[in-house]
């Protein structure tokens, strides 16, 4: 197996066998840093990497737009930087058993990635797996304690289940990710094929239902707050039941109803909310301002529960 070695600050030249035939290279010696990462840009055939050099960090944009990297195994890496593998369109498998932190867009646009190994992850930034179209299932460890507020798994159009180990502060039910108490709905899997979904969560996280194009009707009888971009977009959503919705300021209403929210659900017929809800007048006013009266029929039902 070819090796790539860094010794006393000097990176040994990448073996030509990788360039000519593809293959797996083991990285040994000192940790890679700075200009070392540019060396991989010269590879013109598919290749895989295994880090056996104590590497603890993959820096920002280290392999960005590398169209030839097929897999990466990094047993000791603790941090994956922003956009580290963004645009690695041939990357199929990644193993980071010791990683604690994965930053923004780290695996964005890895359209062929179908498997990733994560065993000690603590922090997951937003849009880490943006447009990972081949990802069908992801397993998260119980060590996860922080999921950054924002869209997750947008463009993962084959993702059917998000799983998490028991014993942590998150859990899954039917492939949907919640906090442990199931009061916060973090993410509904885009490829889940149910047309009707109901849950008793009190809050919906930003981007929680983005790209969920099988959903026709969503019933959230206990929800008080819906995050920005929560339904951006749901192409086939027709009915949204949020009888007890609460919004404190007009900015949040704009996110909910405007061009970055529910207004992008082109087939939406109505949103049901209790007519006794103090939010009624705010919603009606905002809808008029946004010109939604001609696009969405609002149904306010006194007896809705």
Secondary structure, 3 states (H helix, E strand, C coil): CCEEEEECCEECCCCHHHHHHCEEEEEEECCCCHHHHHHHHHCCCCEEEEECCCCCEECCCCCCCCCCEEEEEECCCCEECCCCCCCCCCCCEEEECCCCEECCCCCCCCCCCCEEEECCCCEECCCCCCCCCCCCEEEECCCCCEECCCCCCCCCCCCCEEEECCCCCEEEECCEEEECCCCEEEECCCCCCCCEEECCCCEECCCCCCCCCCCCEEECCCCCEECCCCCCCCCCCCEEECCCCCCCCHHHHHHHHCCCCHHHCCCCCEEEECCCCCHHHHHHHHHHHCCHHHCCCCEECCCCC
